[in-house]
Amino acid sequence: MSLKTKILLLAILPLLLVASLITLINVNQAHTLSEEEIHTFEENLLASKKRELKNYVSLALTSIDHIIRDQGLDEQTARNGVKRILNELTYGEDGYFFVYDRNGVNLVHPILNELVGRNLYDLRDSNGDYVIRNLLRIAADGGGFHRYLWNKPSSGREEEKLSYAVQVPGWNWMLGTGLYIDDIASEVAKIRAQVTINIRNTFFTMLMVIVGTVIIITLIGIAINLHESRLADIRLRELAHRSVRFQVNERRRFARELHDGINQLMVSVKFRIESAITKLQKGHATALEDLKSGAGVLNDAIQEVRRISHDLRPRLLDDMGLGVALESLTGHFSERTGIMTDLALELADERLPEDIEITLYRVVQEALTNIERHAGLCKVQLRLQQRGGNVTLDIRDDGCGFDPQTNPFAEGIGLRNMRERIELLGGEFSLMSRTGEGTRLKARLPDEP
């Protein structure tokens, strides 16, 4: 898995986790709140039904009150009158009044006439509830409500019913009426279904928002990756071009040194030897001088070859390491130029990789060459430190300095070569200078390629 993919996942996964938690919490809270609201709605409907039942019973008591209070009627006539009035009192599609004596015998039932005269004291509904027995007890206790299952006339099915029963004043009769509350369950079921749909729609809406957000982040990440990849490709091509150009310049310089240095010396040696041979053939005594002169020129050529070989790959760097090679380089620099050099090294016991050592050596070499040419008589401080997985090179002088914005030296081949050497190994290069305040060069490289 690439680093870019890991970064993209690190951006998306926390978002998905947080969004999922928020969605689950919201859905759970919405479900809890909806259940509370449905319960409140159900209680309000039930309370409304109870008030309605109380009003119906009050109306029924009012309608028979004149008969109960009429002292001129005998008991049987009064009872028959009350039964007749209550049999005629109906409301709605399934609303009626029922009357039972204290033994559970039905006295009034306008809908189910076959129940009249029957003792239903031990009647139980499908749930095993003693319906009439409980209604008689509630009425004897001062009146109240009772829920049970009873046959609904309009549908012919057993439905849940809420009844309100009271004692008929002065008589041992239980008067009551009831309302079927299946419509409450139906309304609650409709509301619960609608709430479930709303919660589901909310969940899918949030899910679509999350998916859309993930898609947008992914597209943005891909676009950024493509842009960065293009920039990296451009940068890589630039570095490759600079590397090729650097190699061409080095080969050109090497060819020039061979042509102008060693080649001229070899021609001179050849000329001296040929001159000596000619003189020997003629018996001239000066032939020995030509041979001596040729030997001297040949020695110069040998020294020139050693110098070029050292420039290409310092032998001391291969044999003794970067620290010793820099000490030798700065020592010879001070002897040759008279410029004091303060060298401080903090390197690990293990040697650095070969390409890092040669790069740092060449950068120091080029920096000292620039100081010799441009800084004037000054003092040089050179610090090389290996710490925290990086190697840091810090070179400063207190020479004349220059303005990097206006001085063409800032864009010269030497500085450009140093920068390219460092950047080719994934390092950082910086140069700071002010006129009259000296120059400071800093480079940082990872200590592993």
C-alpha positions as CSV (number, residue, x, y, z in Angstrom):
1,M,0.0,0.0,0.0
2,S,1.5,3.3,-1.1
3,L,1.9,6.3,1.3
4,K,-0.6,8.3,-0.6
5,T,-3.2,5.6,-0.2
6,K,-2.5,5.4,3.5
7,I,-2.9,9.1,3.9
8,L,-6.2,9.0,2.0
9,L,-7.4,6.1,4.2
10,L,-6.4,8.1,7.3
11,A,-8.6,10.9,6.1
12,I,-11.6,8.8,5.2
13,L,-11.7,6.1,7.9
14,P,-12.0,8.6,10.9
15,L,-14.7,10.4,8.9
16,L,-16.6,7.2,8.4
17,L,-16.2,6.2,12.0
18,V,-17.4,9.5,13.4
19,A,-20.2,9.8,10.8
20,S,-21.4,6.3,11.6
21,L,-21.4,6.9,15.3
22,I,-23.3,10.2,14.9
23,T,-25.8,8.5,12.6
24,L,-26.4,5.6,15.0
25,I,-26.8,8.0,17.9
26,N,-29.2,10.2,16.0
27,V,-31.2,7.2,14.8
28,N,-31.3,5.8,18.4
29,Q,-32.4,9.1,19.8
30,A,-35.0,9.6,17.2
31,H,-36.4,6.1,17.9
32,T,-36.4,6.8,21.6
33,L,-38.1,10.2,21.2
34,S,-40.6,8.8,18.8
35,E,-41.6,6.0,21.2
36,E,-42.0,8.6,24.0
37,E,-44.2,10.7,21.8
38,I,-46.2,7.7,20.7
39,H,-46.7,6.7,24.3
40,T,-47.8,10.2,25.2
41,F,-50.2,10.3,22.2
42,E,-51.6,6.9,23.3
43,E,-52.1,8.1,26.8
44,N,-53.8,11.3,25.6
45,L,-56.2,9.3,23.4
46,L,-56.9,6.9,26.3
47,A,-57.5,9.9,28.7
48,S,-59.9,11.4,26.1
49,K,-61.8,8.1,25.9
50,K,-62.0,7.9,29.7
51,R,-63.4,11.4,29.9
52,E,-65.9,10.5,27.2
53,L,-67.0,7.4,29.1
54,K,-67.5,9.3,32.3
55,N,-69.6,11.8,30.4
56,Y,-71.8,9.0,28.9
57,V,-72.3,7.4,32.3
58,S,-73.2,10.8,33.8
59,L,-75.8,11.3,31.0
60,A,-77.2,7.9,31.6
61,L,-77.5,8.5,35.4
62,T,-79.1,11.9,34.7
63,S,-81.6,10.2,32.3
64,I,-82.8,7.7,34.9
65,D,-82.4,10.0,38.0
66,H,-86.0,11.1,37.9
67,I,-87.3,7.5,38.0
68,I,-85.0,6.6,40.9
69,R,-86.1,9.7,42.8
70,D,-89.8,9.2,42.1
71,Q,-91.2,7.8,45.4
72,G,-94.7,7.2,43.9
73,L,-93.5,4.4,41.8
74,D,-93.2,0.9,43.1
75,E,-89.8,-0.9,42.9
76,Q,-90.7,-3.1,39.9
77,T,-92.2,-0.3,37.9
78,A,-89.1,1.8,38.6
79,R,-86.7,-0.9,37.6
80,N,-88.6,-1.6,34.4
81,G,-88.6,2.1,33.6
82,V,-84.8,2.3,34.1
83,K,-84.3,-0.8,31.9
84,R,-86.4,0.7,29.2
85,I,-84.6,4.0,29.1
86,L,-81.1,2.4,29.2
87,N,-82.1,0.0,26.4
88,E,-83.0,2.9,24.2
89,L,-79.7,4.9,25.0
90,T,-77.1,4.1,22.4
91,Y,-74.4,6.2,20.8
92,G,-72.1,5.8,17.9
93,E,-71.9,2.5,16.0
94,D,-71.1,0.3,19.0
95,G,-72.0,2.4,22.0
96,Y,-74.5,1.1,24.5
97,F,-75.1,0.8,28.3
98,F,-75.2,-2.4,30.3
99,V,-76.5,-3.2,33.7
100,Y,-75.8,-6.1,36.1
101,D,-77.1,-6.9,39.5
102,R,-74.7,-7.7,42.3
103,N,-74.8,-11.4,41.6
104,G,-73.6,-10.9,38.0
105,V,-77.0,-11.4,36.3
106,N,-77.3,-9.2,33.2
107,L,-80.3,-6.9,33.3
108,V,-79.7,-4.6,30.3
109,H,-77.9,-5.2,27.1
110,P,-79.4,-3.5,24.0
111,I,-77.0,-5.3,21.5
112,L,-76.8,-8.8,22.8
113,N,-80.4,-9.5,24.0
114,E,-79.6,-13.2,24.5
115,L,-77.4,-12.2,27.5
116,V,-80.2,-10.6,29.4
117,G,-81.2,-12.7,32.4
118,R,-78.0,-14.8,32.3
119,N,-75.6,-14.9,35.2
120,L,-72.2,-13.9,33.8
121,Y,-70.4,-13.5,37.2
122,D,-67.8,-16.1,36.2
123,L,-67.5,-15.0,32.5
124,R,-63.9,-14.7,31.4
125,D,-62.4,-13.2,28.2
126,S,-59.7,-14.8,26.0
127,N,-57.0,-13.5,28.4
128,G,-58.7,-15.2,31.4
129,D,-60.0,-12.0,32.9
130,Y,-63.2,-12.2,35.0
131,V,-64.9,-9.3,33.2
132,I,-68.2,-9.0,35.1
133,R,-66.7,-9.9,38.5
134,N,-64.1,-7.1,38.1
135,L,-66.6,-4.5,36.9
136,L,-68.9,-5.2,39.9
137,R,-65.9,-4.9,42.3
138,I,-64.8,-1.5,40.7
139,A,-68.4,-0.2,40.8
140,A,-68.8,-1.2,44.5
141,D,-65.5,0.6,45.2
142,G,-66.9,3.9,43.9
143,G,-66.6,3.5,40.2
144,G,-63.7,3.1,37.8
145,F,-62.2,1.9,34.5
146,H,-61.5,-1.7,33.4
147,R,-59.9,-3.0,30.2
148,Y,-60.8,-6.4,28.8
149,L,-61.6,-8.2,25.6
150,W,-65.2,-8.2,24.3
151,N,-67.1,-9.0,21.1
152,K,-67.4,-6.0,18.9
153,P,-70.8,-5.9,17.3
154,S,-69.8,-4.1,14.1
155,S,-67.0,-6.5,13.3
156,G,-68.1,-9.6,15.1
157,R,-64.5,-10.1,16.4
158,E,-63.2,-9.9,19.9
159,E,-61.5,-6.5,20.5
160,E,-60.0,-4.7,23.4
161,K,-62.6,-2.6,25.3
162,L,-62.4,0.1,28.0
163,S,-65.4,0.3,30.3
164,Y,-66.4,2.6,33.0
165,A,-68.8,1.2,35.7
166,V,-70.5,2.8,38.7
167,Q,-73.1,1.8,41.2
168,V,-76.7,2.9,40.6
169,P,-77.6,5.1,43.6
170,G,-79.8,3.3,46.1
171,W,-79.8,0.1,44.1
172,N,-77.4,-2.8,44.0
173,W,-77.0,-2.4,40.3
174,M,-73.8,-1.9,38.3
175,L,-74.3,0.5,35.4
176,G,-71.5,0.8,32.8
177,T,-70.6,1.6,29.2
178,G,-67.5,1.0,27.2
179,L,-65.6,2.0,24.1
180,Y,-63.6,-0.3,21.9
181,I,-60.0,1.0,21.8
182,D,-58.9,-0.9,18.7
183,D,-59.0,2.5,16.9
184,I,-56.3,3.7,19.4
185,A,-54.1,0.8,18.5
186,S,-54.7,1.5,14.9
187,E,-53.8,5.1,15.2
188,V,-50.7,4.3,17.2
189,A,-49.7,1.7,14.6
190,K,-50.1,4.2,11.8
191,I,-48.0,6.8,13.7
192,R,-45.4,4.2,14.5
193,A,-45.2,3.1,10.9
194,Q,-44.8,6.7,9.8
195,V,-42.1,7.4,12.4
196,T,-40.3,4.3,11.2
197,I,-40.4,5.5,7.6
198,N,-39.2,9.0,8.7
199,I,-36.3,7.4,10.7
200,R,-35.4,5.2,7.8
201,N,-35.5,8.1,5.4
202,T,-33.3,10.2,7.7
203,F,-30.9,7.3,8.0
204,F,-30.6,6.9,4.2
205,T,-30.3,10.6,3.8
206,M,-27.4,10.7,6.3
207,L,-25.9,7.6,4.6
208,M,-26.1,9.4,1.2
209,V,-24.4,12.5,2.7
210,I,-21.6,10.3,4.1
211,V,-21.2,8.5,0.8
212,G,-21.2,11.8,-1.1
213,T,-18.6,13.2,1.3
214,V,-16.4,10.2,1.0
215,I,-16.6,10.4,-2.8
216,I,-15.7,14.1,-2.7
217,I,-12.8,13.5,-0.4
218,T,-11.6,10.6,-2.5
219,L,-11.9,12.7,-5.7
220,I,-10.0,15.6,-4.1
221,G,-7.3,13.2,-2.8
222,I,-7.0,11.6,-6.3
223,A,-6.8,15.1,-7.9
224,I,-4.1,16.2,-5.4
225,N,-2.2,12.9,-5.9
226,L,-2.3,13.4,-9.7
227,H,-1.2,17.0,-9.3
228,E,1.6,16.1,-6.9
229,S,2.6,13.2,-9.2
230,R,2.9,15.5,-12.2
231,L,4.9,18.0,-10.1
232,A,7.1,15.1,-9.0
233,D,7.6,13.9,-12.5
234,I,8.5,17.5,-13.7
235,R,10.9,17.8,-10.7
236,L,12.4,14.4,-11.5
237,R,12.9,15.3,-15.2
238,E,14.6,18.6,-14.1
239,L,16.9,16.7,-11.7
240,A,17.7,14.2,-14.4
241,H,18.4,16.9,-16.9
242,R,20.6,18.7,-14.3
243,S,22.4,15.5,-13.6
244,V,23.1,14.8,-17.2
245,R,24.3,18.4,-17.7
246,F,26.5,18.1,-14.7
247,Q,28.1,15.0,-16.0
248,V,28.6,16.7,-19.4
249,N,30.3,19.7,-17.7
250,E,32.5,17.4,-15.7
251,R,33.5,15.4,-18.8
252,R,34.2,18.6,-20.6
253,R,36.3,19.9,-17.8
254,F,38.1,16.6,-17.6
255,A,38.8,16.6,-21.3
256,R,40.0,20.2,-21.1
257,E,42.4,19.4,-18.3
258,L,43.7,16.4,-20.2
259,H,44.2,18.5,-23.4
260,D,45.6,21.6,-21.8
261,G,47.6,19.9,-19.1
262,I,48.7,16.3,-19.5
263,N,48.6,16.4,-23.3
264,Q,50.8,19.4,-23.5
265,L,53.2,17.9,-21.0
266,M,53.3,14.6,-23.0
267,V,54.0,16.6,-26.2
268,S,56.8,18.4,-24.5
269,V,58.3,15.2,-23.2
270,K,58.1,13.7,-26.7
271,F,59.8,16.7,-28.1
272,R,62.7,16.5,-25.6
273,I,63.2,12.8,-26.1
274,E,63.3,13.3,-29.9
275,S,65.7,16.2,-29.6
276,A,68.0,14.1,-27.3
277,I,67.9,11.2,-29.8
278,T,68.8,13.5,-32.6
279,K,71.7,15.0,-30.7
280,L,73.0,11.6,-29.6
281,Q,73.0,10.5,-33.2
282,K,75.1,13.6,-34.1
283,G,77.3,13.2,-31.0
284,H,76.2,16.5,-29.4
285,A,77.1,16.7,-25.7
286,T,73.9,18.7,-24.9
287,A,71.7,15.5,-25.4
288,L,71.9,14.8,-21.7
289,E,70.4,18.2,-20.9
290,D,67.4,17.5,-23.1
291,L,66.9,14.1,-21.3
292,K,67.0,15.8,-17.9
293,S,64.5,18.4,-19.1
294,G,62.2,15.7,-20.4
295,A,62.4,13.8,-17.1
296,G,61.4,17.0,-15.3
297,V,58.4,17.5,-17.6
298,L,57.4,13.9,-17.3
299,N,57.4,14.3,-13.5
300,D,55.1,17.3,-13.9
301,A,52.8,15.2,-16.0
302,I,52.8,12.5,-13.3
303,Q,51.8,15.1,-10.7
304,E,49.1,16.4,-12.9
305,V,47.7,12.9,-13.4
306,R,47.7,12.5,-9.6
307,R,45.9,15.8,-9.2
308,I,43.2,14.9,-11.7
309,S,42.9,11.4,-10.1
310,H,42.4,13.1,-6.7
311,D,39.8,15.4,-8.1
312,L,37.9,12.5,-9.6
313,R,38.0,10.3,-6.5
314,P,40.2,11.3,-3.5
315,R,42.1,8.2,-2.5
316,L,42.2,9.4,1.1
317,L,38.4,9.4,1.2
318,D,38.3,5.8,0.1
319,D,40.9,4.6,2.5
320,M,40.4,6.7,5.7
321,G,36.8,8.0,5.5
322,L,35.2,11.4,5.3
323,G,36.6,12.9,8.5
324,V,40.2,12.3,7.6
325,A,39.7,13.4,4.0
326,L,38.1,16.7,5.2
327,E,40.9,17.3,7.7
328,S,43.5,16.8,4.9
329,L,41.4,19.0,2.5
330,T,41.1,21.9,5.0
331,G,44.7,21.6,6.0
332,H,46.0,21.9,2.5
333,F,43.6,24.7,1.9
334,S,44.9,26.7,4.9
335,E,48.6,26.1,3.8
336,R,47.9,27.2,0.3
337,T,45.8,30.2,0.9
338,G,46.7,31.4,4.4
339,I,43.0,31.3,5.4
340,M,42.4,30.0,8.9
341,T,39.9,27.0,8.9
342,D,38.2,25.8,12.1
343,L,36.9,22.3,11.5
344,A,34.5,20.5,13.9
345,L,33.3,16.9,13.2
346,E,30.6,15.0,15.0
347,L,30.4,11.7,13.0
348,A,29.3,8.2,14.1
349,D,31.8,5.4,14.2
350,E,30.2,3.7,11.2
351,R,31.1,5.3,7.9
352,L,28.5,7.0,5.8
353,P,27.3,5.6,2.5
354,E,29.7,6.2,-0.4
355,D,27.6,8.5,-2.4
356,I,26.9,10.7,0.7
357,E,30.6,10.9,1.6
358,I,31.7,12.0,-1.9
359,T,28.8,14.5,-2.2
360,L,29.7,16.2,1.1
361,Y,33.4,16.1,0.2
362,R,32.7,17.8,-3.2
363,V,30.5,20.4,-1.6
364,V,33.1,21.3,0.9
365,Q,35.7,21.3,-1.8
366,E,33.6,23.6,-4.0
367,A,32.8,25.9,-1.1
368,L,36.5,26.3,-0.2
369,T,37.3,27.1,-3.8
370,N,34.6,29.8,-3.9
371,I,35.9,31.3,-0.6
372,E,39.4,31.4,-2.0
373,R,38.3,33.1,-5.1
374,H,35.7,35.6,-3.8
375,A,35.7,36.0,0.0
376,G,39.1,37.5,0.4
377,L,41.3,37.0,3.5
378,C,38.9,35.7,6.2
379,K,38.3,33.0,8.7
380,V,36.3,29.8,7.9
381,Q,34.2,27.7,10.3
382,L,33.2,24.3,9.1
383,R,30.8,22.0,11.1
384,L,29.7,18.5,10.1
385,Q,27.3,16.8,12.4
386,Q,25.5,13.5,12.2
387,R,22.4,13.3,14.4
388,G,18.8,12.1,14.3
389,G,19.2,10.3,11.0
390,N,20.6,13.3,9.2
391,V,24.0,14.7,8.4
392,T,24.2,18.5,8.6
393,L,27.0,20.6,7.0
394,D,27.4,24.2,8.0
395,I,30.1,26.4,6.4
396,R,30.5,30.1,7.2
397,D,33.1,32.7,6.6
398,D,33.5,36.3,7.7
399,G,34.6,37.5,4.3
400,C,33.3,40.3,2.0
401,G,30.0,38.5,1.3
402,F,27.6,39.4,-1.5
403,D,23.9,40.1,-2.3
404,P,22.3,36.9,-3.6
405,Q,19.6,39.0,-5.4
406,T,21.9,41.0,-7.6
407,N,25.2,39.1,-7.7
408,P,25.6,36.7,-10.6
409,F,27.7,34.5,-8.4
410,A,24.6,33.3,-6.7
411,E,23.5,31.6,-9.9
412,G,27.0,30.4,-10.8
413,I,27.9,26.9,-11.9
414,G,29.7,26.1,-8.6
415,L,26.7,26.9,-6.4
416,R,24.3,25.2,-8.8
417,N,26.4,22.1,-8.8
418,M,26.5,22.0,-5.0
419,R,22.7,22.5,-4.8
420,E,22.1,19.7,-7.4
421,R,24.4,17.3,-5.7
422,I,22.5,17.7,-2.4
423,E,19.0,17.6,-3.9
424,L,19.8,14.5,-6.0
425,L,20.3,12.6,-2.7
426,G,17.0,14.0,-1.3
427,G,18.7,16.7,0.8
428,E,18.2,20.4,1.4
429,F,20.6,23.2,0.5
430,S,20.5,26.9,1.5
431,L,22.8,29.9,1.1
432,M,22.7,33.1,3.1
433,S,25.0,36.1,2.5
434,R,25.1,39.8,2.9
435,T,27.6,42.3,1.6
436,G,30.3,42.9,4.2
437,E,28.9,40.2,6.6
438,G,30.2,37.0,5.1
439,T,28.5,34.0,3.7
440,R,26.9,30.9,5.3
441,L,26.2,27.6,3.5
442,K,24.0,24.9,5.0
443,A,23.2,21.4,3.7
444,R,21.3,18.6,5.2
445,L,21.2,15.0,4.0
446,P,19.6,11.8,5.3
447,D,22.4,9.5,6.6
448,E,21.0,6.6,4.5
449,P,20.4,6.7,0.8
